[in-house]
């Protein structure tokens, strides 16, 4: 079963590769976009073409009022280029069209930035080519009205297509890198789980052997206690030594098997009260998740922990197998003498595969492990593809957590 310890550090999160450059658009995205919008506004409002394809500063008194409004609208839209890339491109094109063929037709740079943003931040690949086509059409009309040489118009075609394509390639590369990090983290957890299972088998063998020795020695001491006190003392000394060895083995093996806990191992096990932190973590990883409903009555610790782990495992599987940007909803509700957990996803993330390959036969038997948790409490768990795409997981847990 795949487990995600809240305190565990996974590759690519919580620690950055040394020496990796992070520019202002990565460090301060909102501030950098505000600066970009301001710079693009100043460039479009204050610069114009001069003789010999040179750029000259446009006198403020010559800026036409409606044109200034269009410049402001197009540049300000760039502030939302990450959140709403397609609407931003539409605003830029709409603002550009009325100026085509005039001295104020200078919004091509804003359109180029918007095209890059569509490629970099939009998950629907249909809008990119449509946006490129619309931009090329506007550029063609502008070139014909201004009698621009066709080689210059063709260069504009290349720049606009290249801006969108560059953004798209960067988005695909980032998605692949995220999937690789997730797979590496999942593989590390799987190896740890297998090793703990192996140690658990050793725990049984070692302790059983030591306890058997203690039983035999104690029985021998009882048999000879009356006739051979010295032999009984030696037998009890052997029992004491075997007990010490068994305790040492137990401390070592249980220390290895103990899962990582928060606050250097001193924190309590998580429960449904910790869901906000879990949701914040998966949102930071790119998952679009929402939580509805809730459980108000206190639950036994074993039920609270199992409910949290089921939600955690379900979100981990969505993030790993459907990828970032997948829309996911977690529903919690109390029903009679139990609770119900529903996790729905649309399976349309950046790493989406077919439903069968995305959620069935998971490495680490994630769904099998979640179902086992529910069954041990006397509950049930059902996980299956949704008719419209995506996946649905429903878990019913008795509030008392007693096996039936």
ZIFENMO-V93279 format. One record per pair of residues at least 12 apart in sequence whose ideal C-beta (glycine too) atoms are under 10 Angstrom apart, sorted by the first residue. I is the first residue (numbers start at 0). J is the second residue. Records with the same first field share a line. If there is no record, write none. Layout:
# ZIFENMO-V93279
I = J + J
This chain:
# ZIFENMO-V93279
0 = 188 + 189 + 192 + 308 + 312 + 361 + 363 + 364 + 365 + 366 + 367 + 368 + 369 + 370 + 371 + 372
1 = 184 + 185 + 188 + 189 + 192 + 311 + 312 + 315 + 316 + 319 + 361 + 362 + 363 + 364 + 365 + 366 + 368 + 369
2 = 188 + 189 + 191 + 192 + 258 + 259 + 308 + 311 + 312 + 315 + 363 + 365 + 368
3 = 184 + 185 + 188 + 277 + 280 + 281 + 308 + 311 + 312 + 314 + 315 + 318 + 319
4 = 188 + 191 + 258 + 259 + 260 + 261 + 269 + 311
5 = 259 + 260 + 261 + 266 + 269 + 273 + 276 + 277 + 280 + 307 + 311
6 = 258 + 259 + 260 + 261 + 262 + 263 + 264 + 266
7 = 184 + 187 + 188 + 191 + 258 + 259
8 = 184 + 259
9 = 180 + 181 + 183 + 184 + 185 + 187 + 188 + 284
10 = 179 + 180 + 181 + 182 + 183 + 184 + 187
11 = 176 + 177 + 179 + 180 + 181 + 183 + 184 + 284
12 = 177 + 180 + 181 + 184 + 280 + 283 + 284
23 = 35
24 = 81
28 = 80 + 81
29 = 78 + 81 + 82
32 = 77 + 78 + 79 + 80 + 81 + 82 + 112 + 116
33 = 75 + 77 + 78
34 = 78
35 = 74 + 77 + 78 + 80 + 112
36 = 71 + 73 + 74 + 75 + 76 + 77 + 78 + 79 + 80 + 109 + 112
37 = 74 + 75 + 77 + 78
38 = 74 + 77 + 108
39 = 70 + 73 + 74 + 75 + 76 + 77 + 91 + 106 + 108 + 109 + 111 + 112 + 113
40 = 67 + 70 + 71 + 72 + 73 + 74 + 75 + 77 + 109
41 = 70 + 74
42 = 54 + 70 + 74 + 105 + 108 + 109
43 = 57 + 66 + 67 + 69 + 70 + 71 + 73 + 74 + 94 + 95 + 98 + 103 + 105 + 106 + 107 + 108 + 109
44 = 57 + 59 + 62 + 66 + 67 + 70 + 71 + 74 + 103 + 105
45 = 57 + 58 + 59 + 62 + 70 + 105
46 = 105 + 108
47 = 61 + 62 + 102 + 103 + 104 + 105
48 = 102 + 104 + 105 + 145
52 = 151
54 = 105
57 = 102 + 103 + 105
61 = 102 + 103
62 = 103
63 = 98 + 101 + 102 + 103
65 = 97 + 98 + 103
66 = 94 + 97 + 98 + 101 + 102 + 103 + 104 + 105 + 106
67 = 103
68 = 94
69 = 90 + 91 + 93 + 94 + 95 + 96 + 97 + 98 + 103 + 106
70 = 94 + 98 + 103 + 105 + 106 + 109
71 = 94
72 = 90 + 91 + 93 + 94 + 106 + 109
73 = 87 + 90 + 91 + 92 + 93 + 94 + 95 + 98 + 106 + 108 + 109 + 110 + 112 + 113
74 = 90 + 91 + 94 + 106 + 108 + 109 + 112
75 = 87 + 90
76 = 88 + 89 + 90 + 91 + 93 + 94 + 109 + 113 + 116
77 = 90 + 91 + 109 + 112 + 113 + 116
79 = 116
80 = 112 + 113 + 115 + 116 + 117 + 119 + 120 + 121
81 = 116 + 119 + 120 + 121
82 = 116 + 120
83 = 116 + 120 + 121
84 = 113 + 114 + 115 + 116 + 117 + 118 + 119 + 120 + 121 + 122 + 123 + 126 + 127 + 130 + 166
85 = 113 + 116 + 117 + 120 + 121 + 123 + 125 + 126 + 127 + 129 + 130
86 = 113
87 = 109 + 112 + 113 + 116 + 117 + 120 + 121
88 = 109 + 110 + 112 + 113 + 114 + 115 + 116 + 117 + 121 + 126 + 127 + 129 + 130 + 131 + 133 + 134 + 163
89 = 113 + 126 + 130 + 133
90 = 109 + 113
91 = 106 + 107 + 108 + 109 + 110 + 111 + 112 + 113 + 114 + 116 + 130 + 134 + 137
92 = 106 + 109 + 110 + 113 + 114 + 130 + 133 + 134 + 136 + 137
93 = 106
94 = 106 + 109 + 110
95 = 107 + 109 + 110 + 113 + 133 + 134 + 137 + 138 + 141
96 = 133 + 136 + 137 + 140 + 141
98 = 137 + 141
99 = 137 + 138 + 139 + 140 + 141 + 142 + 143 + 144 + 145
100 = 140 + 141 + 142 + 143 + 144 + 145 + 146
101 = 141 + 144 + 145
102 = 145
104 = 137 + 138 + 140 + 141 + 142 + 144 + 145
106 = 137 + 141
107 = 134 + 137 + 138 + 141 + 155 + 158 + 159
108 = 158
110 = 130 + 131 + 133 + 134 + 137 + 138 + 155 + 159 + 162
111 = 134 + 155 + 158 + 159 + 161 + 162 + 163
112 = 162 + 166
113 = 130 + 134 + 162 + 163 + 166
114 = 127 + 130 + 131 + 133 + 134 + 158 + 159 + 160 + 161 + 162 + 163 + 164 + 165 + 166 + 167
115 = 159 + 161 + 162 + 163 + 164 + 165 + 166 + 167 + 169
116 = 130 + 162 + 163 + 166
117 = 129 + 130 + 131 + 162 + 163 + 166 + 167 + 170
118 = 130 + 131 + 160 + 161 + 162 + 163 + 164 + 165 + 166 + 167 + 168 + 169 + 170 + 171
119 = 162 + 163 + 165 + 166 + 167 + 168 + 169 + 170 + 171 + 173
120 = 166 + 169 + 170 + 324
121 = 163 + 166 + 167 + 170 + 324
122 = 170 + 174 + 322 + 323 + 324 + 325 + 347 + 348 + 349 + 351
123 = 347
124 = 167 + 170 + 171
126 = 163
127 = 160 + 163 + 164 + 166 + 167
128 = 160 + 163 + 167
130 = 159 + 163
131 = 156 + 159 + 160 + 161 + 162 + 163 + 164
132 = 159 + 160
133 = 159
134 = 155 + 156 + 158 + 159 + 160 + 162 + 163
135 = 152 + 155 + 156 + 159 + 160
137 = 159
138 = 151 + 152 + 153 + 155 + 156 + 158 + 159
139 = 152 + 155 + 156
141 = 155
142 = 155 + 156
170 = 349
171 = 349
173 = 285 + 323 + 349
174 = 285 + 322 + 323 + 324 + 348 + 349 + 350
175 = 349 + 350
177 = 284 + 285 + 318 + 319 + 322 + 323 + 349 + 350
178 = 318 + 319 + 320 + 322 + 323 + 349 + 350
180 = 284
181 = 284 + 315 + 318 + 319 + 320 + 322 + 323 + 350
182 = 319 + 362
184 = 315 + 319
185 = 315 + 316 + 319 + 320 + 361 + 362 + 363 + 365
186 = 362 + 363
188 = 315 + 362 + 363
189 = 362 + 363 + 364
190 = 363
191 = 255 + 258 + 259
192 = 363 + 364 + 368
193 = 363
194 = 255 + 256
195 = 252 + 255 + 256 + 257 + 258
196 = 256
198 = 251 + 252 + 253 + 255 + 256
199 = 252 + 253 + 255 + 256
201 = 248 + 252 + 255
202 = 248 + 249 + 251 + 252 + 253 + 255 + 256
203 = 252
204 = 248
205 = 244 + 245 + 247 + 248 + 249 + 251 + 252
206 = 245 + 246 + 248 + 249 + 252
207 = 245
208 = 241 + 244 + 245 + 248
209 = 240 + 241 + 242 + 243 + 244 + 245 + 246 + 247 + 248 + 249
210 = 241 + 242 + 245
211 = 241
212 = 237 + 238 + 240 + 241 + 242 + 244 + 245
213 = 237 + 238 + 239 + 240 + 241 + 242 + 244 + 245
214 = 238 + 241
215 = 234 + 237 + 238 + 241
216 = 231 + 233 + 234 + 235 + 236 + 237 + 238 + 239 + 240 + 241 + 242
217 = 231 + 234 + 235 + 237 + 238 + 241
218 = 234 + 238
219 = 231 + 233 + 234 + 235 + 237 + 238
220 = 232 + 233 + 234 + 235 + 236 + 237 + 238
221 = 234 + 235
222 = 234
261 = 273 + 276
267 = 300 + 304
268 = 300 + 301 + 303 + 304 + 307 + 308
269 = 303 + 304 + 306 + 307 + 308 + 311
270 = 294 + 297 + 298 + 300 + 302 + 303 + 304 + 305 + 306 + 307 + 308
271 = 290 + 293 + 294 + 298 + 302 + 303 + 304 + 306 + 307 + 310 + 331 + 338 + 340
272 = 294 + 297 + 298 + 303 + 307
273 = 303 + 307 + 310 + 311
274 = 290 + 293 + 294 + 306 + 307 + 310 + 311 + 314 + 329 + 331
275 = 290
277 = 290 + 307 + 310 + 311 + 314 + 315 + 329
278 = 290 + 310 + 314 + 327 + 329
280 = 311 + 314 + 318
281 = 310 + 311 + 314 + 315 + 317 + 318 + 323 + 327
282 = 314 + 323 + 327
284 = 314 + 315 + 318 + 319 + 323
285 = 318 + 322 + 323 + 324 + 325 + 348 + 349 + 350
286 = 314 + 315 + 317 + 318 + 321 + 322 + 323 + 324 + 325 + 326 + 327 + 344 + 348
287 = 317 + 323 + 324 + 325 + 326 + 327 + 328 + 344 + 345 + 347 + 348
288 = 310 + 314 + 317 + 318 + 325 + 326 + 327 + 328 + 329 + 342 + 344
289 = 326 + 327 + 328 + 329 + 330
290 = 310 + 327 + 328 + 329 + 330 + 331
291 = 328 + 329 + 330 + 331 + 332 + 341
292 = 329 + 330 + 331 + 332 + 333 + 338 + 339 + 340 + 341
293 = 330 + 331 + 332 + 333
294 = 306 + 331 + 332 + 333 + 338 + 339 + 340 + 398
295 = 333
296 = 333 + 338 + 398
297 = 398
298 = 333 + 337 + 338 + 396 + 398 + 399 + 400
299 = 376 + 397 + 398 + 399 + 400 + 401
300 = 400
301 = 372 + 375 + 376 + 396 + 399 + 400 + 401
302 = 337 + 338 + 376 + 377 + 378 + 396 + 397 + 398 + 399 + 400 + 401
303 = 338 + 396 + 400
304 = 372 + 400
305 = 340 + 369 + 371 + 372 + 373 + 375 + 376 + 378 + 394 + 396 + 400
306 = 331 + 338 + 339 + 340 + 372 + 373 + 376 + 378 + 394 + 396 + 400
307 = 340
308 = 368 + 369 + 372
309 = 340 + 342 + 368 + 369 + 370 + 372 + 373 + 378 + 380 + 392 + 394 + 396
310 = 329 + 331 + 340 + 342 + 369 + 392 + 394
311 = 369
312 = 342 + 361 + 363 + 365 + 366 + 368 + 369 + 372 + 392
313 = 327 + 329 + 340 + 341 + 342 + 343 + 344 + 358 + 365 + 366 + 369 + 380 + 382 + 390 + 392 + 394
314 = 327 + 329 + 342 + 344
315 = 361 + 363 + 365
316 = 342 + 344 + 357 + 358 + 361 + 363 + 365 + 366 + 369 + 382 + 390 + 392
317 = 342 + 343 + 344 + 345 + 346 + 348 + 357 + 358 + 389 + 390 + 392
318 = 344 + 348 + 350
319 = 350 + 357 + 358 + 361 + 362 + 363 + 365
320 = 344 + 346 + 348 + 350 + 351 + 352 + 354 + 356 + 357 + 358 + 359 + 361 + 362 + 365 + 390
321 = 344 + 345 + 346 + 347 + 348 + 349 + 350 + 351 + 352 + 354 + 357 + 358 + 389 + 390
322 = 346 + 347 + 348 + 349 + 350 + 351 + 352 + 357
323 = 348 + 349 + 350
324 = 345 + 347 + 348 + 349 + 350 + 351
325 = 344 + 345 + 346 + 347 + 348 + 349 + 350 + 351 + 389 + 390
326 = 343 + 344 + 345 + 346 + 347 + 348 + 389
327 = 342 + 343 + 344 + 345 + 346 + 348 + 389 + 390
328 = 341 + 342 + 343 + 344 + 345
329 = 341 + 342 + 343 + 344 + 392
330 = 342 + 343 + 393
333 = 398
334 = 395 + 398
335 = 395 + 397 + 398
336 = 397 + 398 + 399
337 = 376 + 377 + 378 + 379 + 394 + 395 + 396 + 397 + 398 + 399 + 400
338 = 378 + 394 + 395 + 396 + 397 + 398
339 = 378 + 393 + 394 + 395 + 396
340 = 369 + 373 + 378 + 380 + 392 + 393 + 394 + 395 + 396
341 = 391 + 392 + 393 + 394 + 395
342 = 369 + 382 + 390 + 391 + 392 + 393 + 394
343 = 385 + 389 + 390 + 391 + 392 + 393
344 = 357 + 358 + 385 + 388 + 389 + 390 + 391 + 392
345 = 385 + 387 + 388 + 389 + 390
346 = 358 + 384 + 385 + 387 + 388 + 389 + 390
347 = 388 + 389
348 = 389
351 = 388 + 389
353 = 384
354 = 383 + 384 + 385 + 388 + 389 + 390
355 = 384
357 = 384 + 389 + 390
358 = 382 + 383 + 384 + 389 + 390 + 391 + 392
359 = 382 + 383 + 384 + 390
361 = 382
365 = 382
366 = 380 + 381 + 382 + 383 + 390 + 392
367 = 380 + 382
368 = 380
369 = 382 + 392 + 394
370 = 382 + 392 + 394
372 = 394 + 396
373 = 394 + 395 + 396 + 397
374 = 402 + 403
375 = 400 + 402
376 = 394 + 395 + 396 + 397 + 398 + 399 + 400 + 401 + 402 + 403
377 = 395 + 396 + 397 + 399 + 400 + 401 + 402 + 403
378 = 394 + 395 + 396 + 397 + 398 + 400 + 402 + 403
379 = 393 + 394 + 395 + 396 + 397
380 = 392 + 393 + 394 + 395 + 396
381 = 393 + 394 + 395
382 = 394
